[in-house]
């Protein structure tokens, strides 16, 4: 009995401390988060004013495979809206509205969570320059009742973390959409260049095959289709959610009777994979010697030798050769490949 009384006293004491501390916590909060990405506002803004695009890269939605959506006309700009709900957790649901739009400059969202009548207000400002876009998120949290004001103490960190992941997803989607469009325009074939490559996460397959005329390329085509079908059919990825396929090999294995390689397609993040035939591989950021090549697949050997020779002349060590297929590998006589050789001291 004495312990019960002691416990009640402790609970009352803690409740009193909570009540006093909550007097210093606002019933709602406002905070600002700024991000910058290396794409012009003309490419960035449509990812925000079209809620179907927005739901694809926003981590709050894209991280949850059980999330279901409905979109309502108009499908972009002021007046558009969507509802969401989790198929397994009925408590996760809500509505988003675009209440205001100044094209390429500002947007205002209203986000209602669950059955709450008080929404999040999210103002977005876009400022562009030098082919970059600065995005300012101004977030006003809903008013919380006295007993729930402690939520305002953790909301900012939670939202900031989601925005950070969301922007990484957005950059990946824009990279796939924009780079596929722009890369072809700016290709300079057969010239050795130096490029700084960013990290890439590849999902693919390890292969060993004979290095004979026609056999190798046919094997590449077969495994390209296998990996692509897994990503598009089994994982349900769209063509702007993955990058150009990369084949990783020893740089000089074109001389061997057998060739071992990893053939993978870039994704933005790791997923749970149930098929053991496929695995993830990370390409770390590196400085690369690069040659863009177009011609028969067998003809790639000469530019590869050129890359190796340049590394030797510069007294640099080299890593695994990366062959990025800029066009689908289906014509052995007309391959379009980016040959990249990581180099280091």
C-alpha positions as CSV (number, residue, x, y, z in Angstrom):
1,X,0.0,0.0,0.0
2,X,2.9,2.3,0.9
3,X,4.5,1.6,-2.5
4,X,1.2,2.4,-4.3
5,X,1.0,5.7,-2.5
6,X,4.6,6.5,-3.3
7,X,3.9,5.6,-7.0
8,X,0.9,7.9,-7.1
9,X,3.0,10.7,-5.6
10,X,5.7,10.2,-8.2
11,X,3.1,10.2,-11.1
12,X,1.5,13.4,-9.8
13,X,5.0,15.0,-9.5
14,X,5.9,14.1,-13.1
15,X,2.5,15.3,-14.3
16,X,3.1,18.6,-12.5
17,X,6.5,19.0,-14.1
18,X,5.0,18.2,-17.6
19,X,2.2,20.7,-17.1
20,X,4.6,23.4,-16.0
21,X,7.0,22.7,-18.9
22,X,4.2,22.7,-21.5
23,X,3.4,26.3,-20.6
24,X,6.7,27.1,-22.3
25,X,5.9,25.2,-25.5
26,X,3.8,26.9,-28.2
27,X,0.6,25.2,-29.3
28,X,1.9,25.3,-32.8
29,X,5.3,26.0,-34.4
30,X,6.9,27.4,-37.5
31,X,10.3,26.6,-38.9
32,X,12.2,26.9,-42.2
33,X,14.3,24.3,-44.1
34,X,16.3,25.3,-47.1
35,X,17.6,22.9,-49.8
36,X,19.4,23.4,-53.1
37,X,19.5,21.0,-56.0
38,X,21.5,21.1,-59.3
39,X,18.5,21.4,-61.7
40,X,16.7,24.4,-63.1
41,X,13.3,25.4,-61.7
42,X,11.6,24.4,-64.9
43,X,12.5,20.8,-64.2
44,X,12.0,21.0,-60.4
45,X,8.6,22.8,-60.1
46,X,6.5,20.2,-61.9
47,X,7.6,17.7,-59.3
48,X,5.9,19.8,-56.6
49,X,2.8,21.2,-58.3
50,X,1.7,17.7,-59.6
51,X,0.8,15.6,-56.6
52,X,1.2,12.4,-58.5
53,X,4.8,13.3,-59.0
54,X,5.1,14.6,-55.5
55,X,3.9,11.3,-53.9
56,X,6.5,9.3,-55.8
57,X,9.6,11.0,-54.3
58,X,8.3,12.4,-51.0
59,X,9.8,10.0,-48.4
60,X,6.6,10.2,-46.2
61,X,4.8,8.3,-49.0
62,X,7.5,6.6,-51.0
63,X,9.1,4.9,-47.9
64,X,5.8,3.1,-47.2
65,X,4.9,0.3,-49.7
66,X,1.5,0.0,-48.1
67,X,0.4,3.5,-48.9
68,X,-2.6,3.9,-51.2
69,X,-3.6,7.2,-53.0
70,X,-6.4,8.9,-54.8
71,X,-5.9,12.0,-56.9
72,X,-8.5,14.5,-57.9
73,X,-8.9,16.9,-60.8
74,X,-7.3,19.3,-61.6
75,X,-4.3,17.0,-61.3
76,X,-1.7,19.8,-61.0
77,X,-1.6,23.4,-59.7
78,X,-3.9,25.3,-57.5
79,X,-7.1,23.4,-56.6
80,X,-5.5,19.9,-57.0
81,X,-5.7,17.4,-54.2
82,X,-5.0,13.9,-53.1
83,X,-6.0,11.5,-50.3
84,X,-3.7,8.8,-48.8
85,X,-4.1,5.9,-46.4
86,X,-2.1,3.0,-45.2
87,X,-3.7,-0.3,-46.3
88,X,-2.5,-2.0,-43.1
89,X,-2.8,0.8,-40.6
90,X,-6.1,2.6,-40.8
91,X,-4.8,5.3,-38.5
92,X,-2.4,6.6,-41.2
93,X,-4.5,8.6,-43.5
94,X,-4.9,12.2,-44.6
95,X,-5.5,14.7,-47.4
96,X,-3.3,17.2,-49.2
97,X,-4.5,20.3,-51.1
98,X,-2.6,22.8,-53.2
99,X,-4.2,26.1,-52.1
100,X,-2.1,28.6,-54.0
101,X,0.3,28.5,-56.9
102,X,2.5,31.2,-58.5
103,X,4.1,29.1,-61.2
104,X,7.8,28.5,-60.9
105,X,7.9,30.7,-57.7
106,X,5.7,29.6,-54.9
107,X,3.2,27.0,-53.7
108,X,1.1,26.5,-50.6
109,X,0.0,23.0,-49.4
110,X,-2.5,22.2,-46.7
111,X,-2.0,18.7,-45.1
112,X,-4.7,17.2,-42.9
113,X,-3.5,14.2,-40.9
114,X,-6.2,11.6,-39.9
115,X,-9.3,13.2,-38.6
116,X,-7.7,16.4,-37.3
117,X,-9.3,19.7,-38.3
118,X,-6.2,21.7,-37.9
119,X,-3.8,21.3,-40.9
120,X,-0.1,21.7,-41.5
121,X,0.5,24.7,-43.7
122,X,3.5,24.3,-46.0
123,X,4.7,27.2,-48.0
124,X,7.4,26.6,-50.7
125,X,9.5,29.2,-52.4
126,X,11.6,28.4,-55.5
127,X,14.6,30.5,-56.5
128,X,16.7,29.6,-59.5
129,X,20.1,30.6,-60.8
130,X,23.1,29.0,-62.6
131,X,21.0,25.9,-63.5
132,X,20.3,25.3,-59.7
133,X,17.1,25.7,-57.7
134,X,17.0,26.8,-54.0
135,X,13.9,25.4,-52.3
136,X,12.7,27.0,-49.1
137,X,10.2,25.0,-47.0
138,X,8.3,27.1,-44.5
139,X,6.3,24.8,-42.3
140,X,3.5,25.7,-39.8
141,X,2.5,22.8,-37.6
142,X,-1.1,22.4,-36.5
143,X,-2.3,23.6,-33.1
144,X,-1.9,20.9,-30.5
145,X,-4.0,20.6,-27.3
146,X,-2.2,21.2,-24.0
147,X,-1.6,17.6,-23.3
148,X,-0.1,16.9,-26.8
149,X,2.2,20.0,-27.1
150,X,5.2,17.8,-26.5
151,X,4.8,16.7,-30.1
152,X,6.0,20.1,-31.2
153,X,9.4,19.4,-29.6
154,X,10.1,16.5,-32.0
155,X,8.2,17.6,-35.1
156,X,11.0,19.7,-36.6
157,X,13.6,17.0,-36.5
158,X,11.2,14.4,-37.8
159,X,10.1,16.6,-40.7
160,X,13.7,17.7,-41.5
161,X,14.8,14.1,-41.7
162,X,11.9,13.3,-44.1
163,X,12.7,16.4,-46.3
164,X,16.3,15.4,-46.5
165,X,15.5,11.9,-47.7
166,X,12.8,13.3,-50.0
167,X,15.3,15.7,-51.7
168,X,17.7,12.8,-52.3
169,X,14.9,10.8,-53.9
170,X,13.9,13.9,-56.0
171,X,17.5,14.4,-57.2
172,X,17.7,10.7,-58.3
173,X,14.4,11.0,-60.3
174,X,15.5,14.2,-61.9
175,X,18.9,12.8,-62.7
176,X,17.3,9.9,-64.5
177,X,14.7,12.1,-66.3
178,X,17.0,14.9,-67.2
179,X,20.3,13.1,-67.8
180,X,18.7,10.7,-70.2
181,X,17.4,13.7,-72.2
182,X,20.5,15.9,-72.0
183,X,23.3,13.3,-72.1
184,X,22.8,12.4,-75.7
185,X,23.0,16.0,-76.8
186,X,26.4,16.6,-75.2
187,X,28.2,13.4,-76.0
188,X,31.7,13.8,-77.4
189,X,32.9,10.5,-78.7
190,X,36.4,9.0,-78.7
191,X,38.0,11.7,-76.6
192,X,39.6,10.9,-73.3
193,X,38.1,13.1,-70.5
194,X,38.3,13.3,-66.7
195,X,35.1,13.1,-64.7
196,X,34.2,13.0,-61.0
197,X,31.6,10.3,-60.4
198,X,29.2,10.2,-57.5
199,X,28.2,7.2,-55.5
200,X,25.8,4.8,-57.3
201,X,23.8,1.9,-55.9
202,X,23.4,-0.9,-58.4
203,X,21.0,-3.8,-58.3
204,X,22.1,-6.6,-60.6
205,X,23.6,-10.0,-61.1
206,X,27.1,-11.6,-61.1
207,X,27.9,-13.5,-64.3
208,X,30.8,-15.6,-65.8
209,X,30.7,-16.4,-69.5
210,X,33.0,-17.4,-72.4
211,X,34.8,-14.5,-74.1
212,X,34.1,-15.6,-77.7
213,X,32.8,-13.7,-80.7
214,X,29.1,-13.0,-80.3
215,X,28.9,-15.1,-77.1
216,X,29.8,-12.3,-74.7
217,X,27.4,-9.8,-76.2
218,X,24.5,-12.3,-76.4
219,X,25.1,-13.0,-72.7
220,X,25.1,-9.3,-71.9
221,X,21.7,-8.9,-73.7
222,X,20.3,-11.9,-71.9
223,X,21.3,-10.6,-68.4
224,X,20.3,-7.0,-69.3
225,X,16.8,-8.3,-70.0
226,X,16.8,-10.4,-66.8
227,X,17.8,-7.4,-64.6
228,X,15.5,-4.9,-66.3
229,X,12.5,-7.3,-66.1
230,X,13.2,-7.8,-62.4
231,X,13.3,-4.1,-61.7
232,X,10.3,-3.1,-63.8
233,X,8.1,-6.1,-63.4
234,X,8.9,-7.5,-59.9
235,X,9.8,-4.2,-58.2
236,X,7.4,-2.1,-60.3
237,X,10.0,0.7,-61.1
238,X,9.2,3.2,-63.9
239,X,11.8,4.3,-66.4
240,X,12.7,7.5,-64.6
241,X,13.2,5.6,-61.3
242,X,16.4,3.8,-62.5
243,X,19.5,4.8,-64.4
244,X,21.5,3.5,-67.3
245,X,22.8,-0.1,-66.8
246,X,26.5,-0.5,-65.8
247,X,28.7,-3.5,-66.4
248,X,31.7,-3.9,-64.0
249,X,34.7,-5.9,-65.1
250,X,38.4,-6.2,-64.7
251,X,39.8,-3.6,-67.2
252,X,41.9,-6.0,-69.1
253,X,39.8,-9.1,-69.1
254,X,39.0,-8.7,-72.8
255,X,42.2,-10.9,-73.2
256,X,40.8,-13.8,-71.1
257,X,39.0,-16.9,-72.3
258,X,36.3,-16.3,-69.7
259,X,34.8,-13.0,-68.5
260,X,33.4,-12.4,-65.1
261,X,31.2,-9.3,-64.6
262,X,28.6,-7.7,-62.6
263,X,25.7,-6.2,-64.6
264,X,23.5,-3.8,-62.6
265,X,21.0,-1.0,-62.9
266,X,21.2,2.1,-60.6
267,X,18.5,2.6,-58.0
268,X,18.0,5.4,-55.4
269,X,17.9,3.1,-52.3
270,X,18.1,-0.5,-51.2
271,X,15.0,-2.6,-51.2
272,X,14.3,-6.0,-49.7
273,X,15.0,-8.5,-52.4
274,X,13.6,-12.1,-52.1
275,X,15.4,-13.5,-55.2
276,X,18.9,-14.5,-54.3
277,X,20.0,-14.3,-58.0
278,X,20.2,-10.5,-57.5
279,X,22.3,-8.4,-55.2
280,X,23.3,-4.8,-54.6
281,X,26.7,-3.3,-55.3
282,X,27.9,0.2,-54.4
283,X,30.1,2.2,-56.8
284,X,32.0,4.7,-54.6
285,X,32.6,8.2,-55.6
286,X,35.8,8.4,-57.7
287,X,37.8,10.3,-60.3
288,X,37.5,8.5,-63.6
289,X,39.2,8.6,-67.0
290,X,36.3,8.4,-69.5
291,X,35.8,7.8,-73.2
292,X,32.4,7.8,-74.9
293,X,32.3,5.1,-77.6
294,X,30.0,4.3,-80.4
295,X,30.5,1.3,-82.7
296,X,30.7,-2.4,-82.7
297,X,31.0,-3.9,-79.2
298,X,34.2,-5.7,-80.1
299,X,35.7,-2.3,-81.1
300,X,35.5,-1.1,-77.4
301,X,38.9,-2.8,-76.8
302,X,40.9,0.1,-78.4
303,X,39.5,2.9,-76.2
304,X,39.8,0.6,-73.1
305,X,43.5,0.2,-73.9
306,X,43.7,3.9,-74.3
307,X,42.3,4.5,-70.8
308,X,44.8,1.9,-69.3
309,X,47.7,3.5,-71.1
310,X,46.8,7.0,-69.9
311,X,46.6,5.8,-66.3
312,X,50.0,4.1,-66.7
313,X,51.5,7.3,-68.2
314,X,50.2,9.3,-65.3
315,X,51.6,6.7,-62.8
316,X,48.1,6.1,-61.4
317,X,46.5,2.9,-60.2
318,X,43.2,1.9,-61.8
319,X,40.1,0.2,-60.5
320,X,37.4,-1.9,-62.1
321,X,36.2,-0.8,-65.6
322,X,32.7,0.5,-65.7
323,X,30.8,0.1,-69.0
324,X,27.6,2.2,-68.9
325,X,25.2,1.3,-71.8
326,X,23.7,4.6,-72.9
327,X,21.6,2.8,-75.4
328,X,19.9,-0.5,-74.7
329,X,22.4,-3.3,-75.6
330,X,20.5,-5.0,-78.4
331,X,22.7,-4.3,-81.5
332,X,26.3,-5.7,-81.3
333,X,27.3,-3.6,-84.3
334,X,26.0,-0.3,-82.8
335,X,26.8,-0.1,-79.1
336,X,26.7,3.3,-77.3
337,X,28.9,3.0,-74.2
338,X,30.5,5.2,-71.6
339,X,33.8,3.6,-70.6
340,X,34.9,4.8,-67.2
341,X,38.1,3.8,-65.5
342,X,38.5,4.9,-61.8
343,X,42.1,6.1,-61.1
344,X,43.9,6.9,-57.9
345,X,47.5,7.3,-56.6
